[in-house]
Amino acid sequence: MEYQYPIEHHWKTEEIIDVIQFYQSIERAYEKGIEREELMKSYRRFKEIVPGKSDERNLCNDFEEMSGYSPFRTVKAAKETEAGNVVKMKK
């Protein structure tokens, strides 16, 4: 992976780690699949750190531009997936 994760300079170290874990969950959904519950847990934590829709949109758009992986499509797919299943995205 040859890109940097979009983060905000004012976040605490723990928040940065948690947001990066969310981005890595998105990557796993595309690369090999991820348990729905694991993805949704990381998304809920991401939303605690980034509660605003516009901030979420900006960060997710930046991540998608750099990685080619869409957090919006992935979270939408996870919400539509039944509990206990794996979310596997196609590029």
C-alpha positions in Angstrom: 0.0 0.0 0.0 1.5 3.3 -1.1 -0.7 5.9 0.4 -1.3 7.6 3.7 -4.5 7.4 5.7 -6.5 10.7 6.0 -6.5 11.8 9.6 -7.0 15.0 11.5 -4.1 16.7 13.3 -6.2 17.4 16.4 -7.1 13.8 17.2 -5.6 12.0 20.1 -3.3 9.0 19.4 -6.0 6.5 20.4 -8.4 8.2 18.0 -5.9 8.1 15.2 -5.4 4.4 15.8 -9.1 3.7 15.8 -9.7 5.6 12.6 -6.8 3.7 10.9 -8.4 0.5 12.1 -11.6 1.5 10.4 -9.7 2.2 7.1 -8.0 -1.2 7.5 -11.4 -2.8 7.9 -12.5 -1.3 4.6 -9.3 -2.6 3.0 -10.0 -6.1 4.3 -13.5 -6.0 3.0 -12.0 -5.6 -0.5 -9.0 -7.8 -0.2 -10.3 -10.9 1.6 -13.6 -10.2 3.3 -14.4 -9.2 6.9 -16.9 -10.2 9.4 -19.9 -7.9 9.4 -19.8 -7.3 13.1 -16.1 -6.4 13.1 -16.6 -3.9 10.3 -19.7 -2.3 12.0 -17.8 -2.1 15.3 -15.0 -0.2 13.7 -17.5 2.0 11.9 -19.3 2.9 15.1 -16.0 3.9 16.7 -15.1 5.9 13.6 -18.5 7.7 14.0 -17.7 8.5 17.7 -14.5 10.3 16.5 -16.1 11.8 13.4 -19.7 12.5 14.2 -20.3 15.1 11.5 -21.6 13.9 8.1 -19.6 16.4 6.2 -16.4 15.5 8.0 -17.1 11.8 7.4 -17.8 12.5 3.7 -14.5 14.4 3.3 -12.4 11.8 5.1 -14.0 8.9 3.3 -13.7 10.6 -0.1 -10.0 11.3 0.6 -9.5 7.6 1.6 -11.3 6.4 -1.6 -9.3 8.7 -3.8 -6.0 7.4 -2.3 -6.9 3.7 -2.0 -9.7 3.1 -4.5 -11.7 1.5 -1.7 -15.1 3.0 -0.9 -16.0 3.3 2.8 -19.5 4.4 1.9 -20.3 1.4 -0.4 -18.7 -0.9 2.1 -20.6 0.3 5.1 -23.8 0.3 3.0 -23.1 -3.3 2.0 -22.5 -4.2 5.7 -25.8 -2.7 6.8 -27.5 -4.8 4.1 -25.7 -8.0 5.2 -27.2 -10.3 7.8 -25.4 -10.7 11.1 -22.9 -13.4 11.2 -21.9 -13.1 7.5 -18.8 -11.8 5.8 -18.7 -8.6 3.8 -16.7 -9.0 0.6 -16.4 -6.1 -1.8 -15.4 -6.1 -5.4 -13.3 -3.2 -6.8 
